[in-house]
Amino acid sequence: MNFLTSLAVICICALLLGSILSKIKLPPLIGMLVTGIVLGPYVLDLISPSILGISADLRQLALIIILARAGLNLNLKDLKKNGVSAALMCFVPATAEIAGYMLFGTLILRMSLIDAALLGSVMAAVSPAVVVPRMLKLKETGYGTDKGIPDMIMTGASADDVYVIVLFTSLSSMAGGGSFSWNFVWQVPVSIVLGTGVGLAIGLLFVLFIKKIHMRDSIKVILILSISFLFVALEDAVEKWVPYSGLLSVIAFGAVIFARHAECAKRLSQKFSKLWIFAEILLFVFVGAEVNIGYALQNCGLIICVILLALIFRMAGVFLCVAVSKLNAKERLFCMIAYSPKATVQAAIGAIPLTMGLACGQTILTAAVLAIIITAPLGAFLTDLTYKKLLKKAEREQPVPVGAAEDVAAE
């Protein structure tokens, strides 16, 4: 099967299966993932080797689209508005979950501590693709809006992904070396500072440029993607001399556009939402195609056990965050449920350790796929089932921009 025929079969099957699952209230991305597993080399082997050969690059493209859109929607004012709990939600639940993987990954999966930490950094991100559309629905209907619960969860979900990806970048470098390095202590903050600084500086110049020179939003999207590609290329070029996070630059770049030109950022975010429709298919299909189904079936029991145990740690982390808030017991329980689904980030980075040739790569990829299959539909179902029972409806509904829910739901 040639390149174009494989691409056509991938898109048709993924969209068809995704549409069927959406009819029964399951995330369409599960259908895309299953499509990749079935069409991939370990089952039917119907995907052209020429496509599989560039699948890592295509997944990185999808990740850049995710992060660029996250930056364009990253409103730091929301963190201040929702107080200490919102700020804690950005990193405490993910940190708690990583700690769970470090504990149970070493005890149950017999991984080294570094490999278990790397597994945790892949698994700890919450999925905006599952969470955000549901929080927008709550804002439309007024549930939990009097205490800012939807805003707190949406803002935390975006920042949570940023935090986890920074950790993953640093831990993957350490795992590639095979042992703990004290360089990690200074490399992480330096890569964060440099990554953020470069993204902010280029972002400010970009905003000045688009304010001076009129151009179509489609051209701006192409420029943002091109600059983002250069950020990632710069990371590869300077990694021998200085720690630098190109992915963090992508997020900071988008955040500056939002801060300095919010109206433009919102329009560009809608463009990225449409671009994401195709990128999502590629991302989930290709990560599914990487899964060794034999290995997955042989080891899925222990891996699922670790996933569920680590989720308990995550929920405990969420509870600690909201314990300092004015939320009642039911509202705290809802936050713990709504902040659990995994999907997009796991698909974007789950196969990277395997691509790097790490011994733990197949375990991490299998765990990422199983986490998506288990937590995405379960988290979505429980959120939809419980929000009316656990949250109070505000007397006055909070308006949401027309089309916002549809744009995010496209993820």
C-alpha positions in Angstrom: 0.0 0.0 0.0 1.5 3.3 -1.1 1.8 6.6 0.9 -1.4 8.3 -0.3 -3.5 5.1 -0.1 -2.4 4.5 3.5 -3.1 8.1 4.4 -6.6 7.8 2.9 -7.4 4.6 4.7 -6.1 6.0 8.0 -8.2 9.1 7.8 -11.4 7.3 6.7 -11.2 4.6 9.3 -10.2 7.0 12.1 -13.0 9.4 11.3 -15.6 6.6 10.9 -14.7 4.8 14.2 -14.3 8.1 16.0 -17.8 9.2 14.8 -19.3 5.8 16.0 -17.8 6.2 19.5 -18.9 9.8 19.7 -22.5 8.6 19.1 -22.3 6.5 22.3 -20.7 9.5 24.3 -17.1 8.2 24.1 -14.2 10.4 23.1 -13.5 10.0 19.3 -9.8 9.9 20.0 -10.2 6.3 21.3 -11.4 5.3 17.8 -8.3 6.9 16.3 -6.1 5.1 18.7 -7.7 1.7 18.0 -7.4 2.5 14.2 -3.7 2.8 14.6 -3.4 -0.4 16.6 -5.4 -2.4 14.1 -3.9 -1.0 10.9 -0.4 -0.9 12.4 2.5 -3.4 11.8 1.6 -5.6 14.8 -1.9 -6.5 13.5 -3.0 -5.9 9.9 0.1 -4.1 8.7 -1.7 -1.8 6.3 0.2 1.4 6.9 2.9 2.2 4.4 6.5 2.0 5.8 7.2 5.4 4.3 4.5 6.9 6.6 5.7 5.0 9.6 9.2 6.2 8.9 8.2 9.8 9.5 5.6 9.1 12.2 7.9 10.5 14.9 8.2 13.8 13.0 4.4 13.9 12.5 3.8 13.3 16.2 6.2 16.1 17.0 4.3 18.4 14.6 1.1 17.5 16.4 2.7 18.3 19.8 3.8 21.7 18.6 0.3 22.4 17.4 -1.0 21.4 20.9 1.5 23.6 22.7 1.1 26.6 20.4 -2.7 26.5 20.9 -2.2 26.1 24.7 0.0 29.2 24.7 -2.5 31.2 22.8 -5.1 30.3 25.4 -2.9 30.6 28.5 -4.4 33.5 30.6 -2.2 34.0 33.7 -4.8 36.4 35.1 -7.2 33.4 35.6 -4.6 31.9 38.0 -4.8 35.1 40.1 -8.5 35.3 39.9 -9.1 31.7 41.2 -6.6 32.1 44.0 -4.1 29.7 45.6 -6.0 26.5 44.7 -5.8 27.3 40.9 -2.1 27.9 41.2 -1.6 24.7 43.1 -3.6 22.7 40.5 -0.9 23.6 38.0 1.7 21.3 39.5 0.7 19.5 42.8 -1.6 16.8 41.3 1.0 16.0 38.6 3.8 15.9 41.1 1.8 13.6 43.4 1.0 11.3 40.4 4.7 11.2 39.4 5.5 10.2 42.9 3.0 7.4 42.6 4.6 6.1 39.5 8.1 6.3 41.1 6.8 4.2 43.9 4.7 1.6 42.1 6.8 1.6 38.9 9.8 0.4 40.9 7.8 -2.0 43.1 5.4 -3.6 40.6 7.0 -3.0 37.2 10.6 -3.4 38.4 11.7 -0.3 36.7 14.7 1.8 37.8 13.9 5.0 39.7 14.8 7.2 36.7 12.7 5.1 34.3 9.7 5.2 36.7 10.0 9.0 37.0 10.1 9.3 33.2 7.0 7.1 33.1 5.3 9.4 35.6 6.2 12.5 33.5 4.5 11.0 30.5 1.4 9.9 32.4 0.9 12.9 34.8 -0.6 15.4 32.3 -4.3 15.9 32.3 -6.1 16.1 28.9 -7.5 19.5 27.8 -9.1 17.7 24.9 -11.4 15.8 27.3 -11.6 18.4 30.1 -12.0 21.8 28.4 -15.2 21.0 26.4 -16.9 19.8 29.5 -15.8 22.8 31.6 -17.1 25.1 28.8 -20.4 23.2 29.0 -20.5 23.9 32.8 -19.9 27.6 32.1 -22.8 27.7 29.6 -25.2 26.0 32.1 -23.9 27.8 35.2 -22.9 24.8 37.2 -20.0 25.6 39.6 -19.5 29.0 38.1 -20.3 30.9 41.3 -17.1 29.5 42.8 -15.1 29.5 39.6 -14.7 25.8 39.4 -14.7 25.4 35.5 -12.2 28.2 35.1 -9.9 26.8 37.8 -9.9 23.3 36.2 -9.4 24.7 32.6 -6.6 27.0 33.6 -4.9 24.3 35.7 -5.2 21.7 32.9 -3.2 24.0 30.5 -0.5 24.9 33.0 -0.4 21.2 34.2 0.6 20.1 30.7 3.4 22.7 30.5 4.8 21.6 33.8 4.8 18.0 32.9 6.4 18.5 29.5 9.2 20.5 31.0 9.9 17.6 33.5 9.6 15.0 30.7 12.2 16.9 28.6 14.7 16.9 31.5 14.0 13.4 32.6 14.3 11.9 29.1 17.8 13.4 28.8 18.7 11.9 32.1 17.3 8.5 31.3 19.2 8.5 28.0 22.4 8.8 30.1 21.3 5.8 32.1 21.9 7.3 35.6 21.1 10.2 37.9 23.2 13.3 37.1 23.6 16.2 39.5 23.6 18.4 36.3 19.9 17.8 36.4 19.7 20.1 39.4 20.9 23.2 37.5 19.9 22.1 34.0 16.1 22.1 34.7 15.9 25.7 36.0 18.3 27.0 33.3 16.3 25.3 30.5 13.1 26.7 31.9 14.5 30.3 32.2 16.1 30.2 28.7 13.1 28.5 27.1 10.7 31.0 28.6 13.0 34.0 27.9 13.6 33.1 24.2 9.8 32.5 23.7 8.9 35.8 25.4 11.5 37.8 23.5 10.5 36.4 20.1 6.8 36.7 21.0 7.2 40.4 21.8 8.9 41.0 18.4 6.2 39.0 16.7 3.4 41.1 18.2 5.1 44.3 17.2 5.5 42.9 13.7 1.9 41.9 13.2 0.7 45.2 14.7 2.8 47.1 12.1 2.2 44.9 9.1 -1.3 43.7 8.2 -1.6 40.1 7.1 -4.2 37.4 7.0 -4.6 35.2 10.1 -3.7 32.1 8.0 -0.3 33.6 7.3 0.2 34.4 11.0 -0.5 30.7 11.8 2.1 29.6 9.2 4.6 32.0 10.8 3.8 30.8 14.3 4.3 27.2 13.2 7.6 28.0 11.4 9.0 29.9 14.4 7.9 27.0 16.7 9.8 24.6 14.4 12.9 26.8 14.7 12.6 26.7 18.6 12.7 22.9 18.5 15.6 22.9 16.0 17.5 25.4 18.2 17.1 23.0 21.2 18.8 20.2 19.2 21.5 22.6 18.0 22.6 23.9 21.4 21.9 20.9 23.7 25.6 20.0 23.8 26.5 23.4 25.3 23.5 24.8 27.2 20.2 23.4 28.4 17.2 24.9 26.6 13.6 23.9 26.2 12.3 24.6 22.7 8.8 23.3 23.7 8.6 25.8 26.5 9.5 28.6 24.1 6.6 27.5 21.9 4.2 28.0 24.9 5.7 31.3 26.0 5.6 32.6 22.5 1.8 32.0 22.3 1.3 33.3 25.8 2.9 36.7 24.9 0.5 37.0 21.9 -2.4 36.4 24.2 -1.1 38.9 26.8 -0.3 41.7 24.2 -2.9 41.0 21.5 -5.7 39.0 23.0 -8.2 39.5 20.2 -5.7 38.2 17.6 -4.8 35.3 19.9 -8.4 34.2 20.1 -8.7 34.3 16.3 -5.5 32.4 15.9 -6.6 29.8 18.5 -9.7 29.1 16.4 -7.4 28.6 13.3 -5.3 26.1 15.3 -8.5 24.3 16.4 -9.3 23.6 12.8 -5.7 22.6 12.1 -5.8 20.3 15.1 -8.6 18.2 13.5 -6.1 16.6 11.1 -3.2 16.6 13.4 -5.2 14.7 16.0 -5.9 11.9 13.6 -2.2 11.6 12.8 -1.2 11.8 16.5 -3.5 9.1 17.8 -3.3 6.8 14.8 0.5 6.8 14.8 0.9 6.3 18.5 -1.5 3.3 18.2 0.6 1.9 15.4 3.7 1.9 17.6 2.1 -0.4 20.2 3.4 -3.9 20.3 0.1 -5.7 20.9 1.7 -8.9 22.0 3.7 -7.1 24.7 0.7 -5.1 25.7 -1.5 -8.1 26.2 1.2 -9.9 28.2 1.9 -7.0 30.6 -1.4 -5.0 30.6 -2.5 -6.4 34.0 0.4 -5.0 36.0 0.5 -1.7 34.0 -3.2 -1.1 34.6 -2.7 -1.7 38.3 0.1 0.9 38.4 -2.1 3.4 36.5 -5.0 3.0 38.9 -2.8 3.3 42.0 -1.0 6.4 40.6 -4.5 8.0 39.9 -5.2 7.7 43.6 -2.1 9.7 44.2 -3.3 12.3 41.7 -6.7 12.6 43.2 -5.1 13.0 46.6 -3.0 15.8 45.1 -6.2 17.5 43.8 -7.8 17.2 47.2 -4.8 19.0 48.8 -5.1 21.8 46.3 -8.8 22.4 46.9 -8.6 21.8 50.7 -7.5 25.4 51.1 -10.4 26.7 49.1 -14.0 27.4 50.0 -15.4 24.4 48.1 -17.6 22.0 49.9 -17.0 18.2 50.0 -19.1 17.5 46.9 -17.4 20.2 44.9 -14.0 18.9 45.9 -15.0 15.4 44.8 -16.0 16.7 41.4 -12.6 18.4 41.0 -10.9 15.1 41.7 -13.0 13.3 39.1 -12.8 16.0 36.4 -9.0 16.3 36.7 -8.2 12.7 35.9 -8.6 12.0 32.1 -5.5 11.4 30.0 -5.2 11.6 26.2 -3.4 14.2 24.2 0.0 14.7 25.9 0.3 10.9 26.4 -0.2 10.3 22.7 2.2 13.1 21.8 5.2 12.0 24.0 4.4 8.4 24.9 6.4 7.0 22.0 9.4 9.2 22.4 11.3 7.0 24.9 10.8 4.1 22.5 12.1 6.2 19.6 15.1 7.1 21.8 15.9 3.4 22.2 15.4 3.4 25.9 14.8 -0.1 27.5 11.7 1.3 29.2 10.3 2.6 26.0 7.8 -0.2 25.2 6.5 -0.2 28.8 6.0 3.6 28.7 4.2 3.5 25.3 1.9 0.7 26.5 1.1 2.5 29.7 0.3 5.7 27.7 -2.1 3.9 25.4 -3.8 2.0 28.2 -4.1 5.2 30.2 -5.9 6.9 27.3 -8.2 3.9 26.7 -9.1 3.7 30.4 -9.1 7.3 31.8 -10.4 9.3 28.8 -13.8 7.6 28.5 -14.1 7.0 32.2 -13.2 10.6 33.2 -15.6 12.0 30.5 -18.4 9.7 31.6 -18.0 10.4 35.3 -17.8 14.1 34.8 -21.0 14.2 32.7 -22.7 11.9 35.2 -21.9 13.8 38.4 -21.7 17.5 37.7 -25.4 18.1 38.3 -25.3 16.1 41.5 -22.1 17.5 42.9 -22.2 21.2 41.8 -24.6 24.0 42.4 -26.1 25.9 39.6 -25.5 29.6 39.7 -28.6 31.8 39.6 -27.2 33.7 36.6 -25.5 31.8 33.8 -22.0 32.8 32.7 -21.9 33.5 29.0 -19.3 31.7 26.8 -18.2 33.2 23.4 -20.3 31.8 20.6 -18.6 28.8 19.0 -16.0 28.4 21.8 -17.3 25.0 22.9 -17.5 23.8 19.3 -13.9 24.9 18.6 -12.5 23.1 21.7 -14.7 20.0 21.1 -13.0 19.7 17.7 -10.0 18.4 19.7 
